[in-house]
Amino acid sequence: MTMRWTKGLAMAALAVALASCGGRQPLKPVQGQKLPAVPVGAATAPTAQDLTTPGTQARPERNVELLTQSKSRGDDEFDLPPERDPQ
């Protein structure tokens, strides 16, 4: 049992070490490559931060309004019984 516990702890430590080794430097284009073209209608080219920030459609705000009252369901004029002889 202790061997399994030690192995799990070692795997967790390895996972944390691998996850924390990413760099936090600003993005720069590779030497010899051009930056993306300026979009039509834009005054300047978008920066790396602009391109990597998700828009409102990609990450919409959530509506966390809770249902505070039950409401009775109204009549549905399209809720009809099935036909006797379907054609």
Secondary structure as UniProt FT lines:
FT   HELIX           2..19
FT   TURN            20..21
FT   TURN            31..32
FT   TURN            40..41
FT   HELIX           48..52
FT   TURN            56..58
FT   TURN            77..78
//
